[in-house]
Amino acid sequence: MSYKIAPSILAADYANFASELARIDASGAEYVHIDIMDGKFVPNISWGADVVASMRKHSKLVFDCHLMVVDPERYVDAYAQAGADIMTIHVEATKHIHGALQKIKAAGMKAGVVINPGTPVEALIPVLDLVDQVLIMTVNPGFGGQSFMEDQLDKVRWLYKKREEKQLNYRIEIDGGINHE
């Protein structure tokens, strides 16, 4: 089984994105995880597509944009134009997850879907054949420093099994409380 580590730019020095991206690149990572928060879906606010576009000028890393926003389909074009490679959206954040994922793919990005710890993994069944990656939140979204929720690994196992059964190709990603242990 292969895996990739996508360091979060949320932990960076915001005044020095160029050097922080260079540091991620020098680490050997291929991806950078970019959390986008609107203050509505989650209580915190981060940045928008304009900041992602600014970062893109300084990096060839894969930009994995994780939108923790209400109605993420409103932002598909902006993040595509900003240089996002992957746009991952919460199943809980839109009334039209299928259409939103189709819109992401039509904009030329890879499409990802996310579920929060309290959402059953079966909520993903209708879209598993559409997505390039599935993100399992192993903390409640919106705040750093939380402890890894071990029980969320059951969802990862379920996704792995479902991917094999249906011969699908999505990557499985986990987010939150990740450390050496």
C-alpha positions in Angstrom: 0.0 0.0 0.0 1.5 3.4 -1.0 0.8 6.6 0.9 1.5 10.3 0.5 1.9 12.9 3.2 0.3 16.3 2.4 1.5 18.9 5.0 -1.0 21.5 5.9 -0.2 25.1 4.9 -2.5 26.1 7.8 0.5 25.5 10.1 2.7 27.8 8.1 3.9 31.3 8.7 1.3 33.2 6.7 3.6 36.1 6.0 6.1 33.7 4.3 4.0 31.3 2.1 6.8 31.2 -0.6 9.4 30.0 1.8 7.0 27.7 3.6 6.0 26.1 0.2 9.7 25.7 -0.6 10.2 24.0 2.7 7.4 21.5 2.0 8.8 20.9 -1.4 12.3 20.3 0.0 10.8 17.7 2.5 9.9 15.4 -0.4 6.2 15.9 -0.1 4.3 16.1 -3.4 1.1 17.6 -2.0 0.2 20.5 0.1 -3.1 20.4 2.0 -4.9 23.8 1.9 -7.8 24.3 4.3 -10.4 26.8 3.2 -12.8 27.8 6.0 -15.7 30.3 5.7 -16.7 30.9 9.4 -20.1 29.3 8.7 -19.6 25.6 8.0 -16.9 25.7 10.6 -16.4 28.6 13.1 -12.9 29.6 11.8 -12.0 31.6 8.7 -8.9 31.0 6.7 -8.4 32.5 3.2 -9.9 32.5 -0.3 -9.0 31.7 -3.9 -6.9 34.8 -4.2 -4.4 33.6 -1.6 -4.3 30.2 -3.3 -3.5 32.0 -6.6 -0.7 33.9 -4.9 0.7 30.6 -3.5 0.5 28.9 -6.8 3.1 31.4 -8.3 5.6 29.9 -5.8 5.0 26.2 -6.1 4.5 23.3 -8.4 3.3 21.1 -5.5 -0.1 19.4 -5.9 -2.6 21.9 -4.3 -5.2 19.8 -2.4 -7.8 22.4 -1.4 -10.2 21.2 1.3 -13.2 23.5 1.4 -14.9 23.6 4.7 -17.6 26.0 3.4 -21.3 26.2 2.9 -22.4 25.6 -0.7 -18.9 24.9 -2.0 -20.1 24.6 -5.6 -20.2 28.4 -5.6 -16.4 28.5 -5.5 -15.4 25.8 -8.1 -14.4 28.2 -10.9 -12.5 30.5 -8.5 -10.3 27.7 -7.2 -9.8 26.2 -10.6 -8.6 29.6 -11.9 -6.4 29.9 -8.7 -4.5 26.7 -9.6 -6.1 24.1 -7.3 -5.4 20.6 -8.5 -7.8 18.9 -6.2 -11.0 20.3 -4.7 -12.4 18.3 -1.8 -15.9 19.2 -0.4 -18.0 18.1 2.5 -21.0 15.9 1.8 -22.6 17.8 4.7 -22.0 21.2 3.1 -24.1 21.0 0.0 -27.6 19.9 -1.0 -26.3 18.7 -4.4 -23.1 16.7 -3.8 -23.4 14.8 -7.1 -23.7 18.0 -9.1 -21.0 19.8 -7.2 -18.5 17.0 -7.8 -19.4 16.9 -11.5 -18.8 20.7 -11.6 -15.3 20.3 -10.0 -14.4 17.7 -12.6 -15.7 19.8 -15.5 -13.5 22.6 -14.2 -10.4 20.4 -14.7 -9.7 19.5 -11.1 -9.8 16.2 -9.4 -12.8 15.9 -7.2 -12.8 14.8 -3.5 -15.5 14.3 -1.0 -15.2 14.6 2.8 -17.2 13.3 5.7 -17.2 14.5 9.3 -16.7 12.1 12.2 -20.5 12.0 13.0 -21.5 11.2 9.4 -22.0 7.6 8.4 -19.5 6.4 5.7 -22.5 5.0 3.8 -23.5 8.6 3.0 -20.7 8.4 0.3 -22.2 5.4 -1.6 -24.0 7.5 -4.3 -20.7 9.4 -5.3 -17.9 6.9 -4.8 -17.8 6.2 -8.6 -17.4 10.0 -9.3 -14.6 10.9 -6.9 -10.8 10.8 -7.1 -10.3 10.9 -3.4 -12.3 10.4 -0.2 -11.3 12.3 2.9 -12.2 11.0 6.4 -12.0 13.6 9.1 -10.4 12.1 12.1 -11.1 15.2 14.2 -14.1 17.6 14.1 -13.3 20.1 11.3 -12.2 23.7 11.8 -9.7 23.5 14.7 -6.1 22.3 14.9 -4.6 20.5 17.8 -7.3 17.9 18.4 -6.6 14.3 19.2 -6.9 11.6 16.5 -10.3 9.8 16.6 -9.2 6.1 16.4 -12.8 4.9 15.7 -12.7 6.7 12.3 -10.3 4.1 11.0 -13.3 1.8 10.6 -14.5 4.2 7.9 -11.1 3.9 6.2 -11.3 0.1 6.3 -14.9 0.2 4.8 -13.7 2.5 2.0 -10.8 0.3 1.2 -13.0 -2.8 1.0 -15.7 -0.9 -1.1 -13.0 0.3 -3.4 -11.8 -3.2 -4.0 -15.3 -4.7 -4.4 -16.4 -2.1 -6.9 -13.0 -1.8 -8.6 -12.9 2.0 -8.1 -9.7 4.1 -8.1 -10.2 6.8 -5.4 -7.5 7.6 -2.9 -8.3 7.5 0.8 -7.2 10.4 2.8 -7.3 11.1 6.5 -7.2 14.5 8.1 -6.7 15.6 11.7 -4.6 14.6 14.7 -2.0 12.9 12.6 1.4 12.5 14.2 4.1 9.9 14.4 2.1 7.5 16.5 
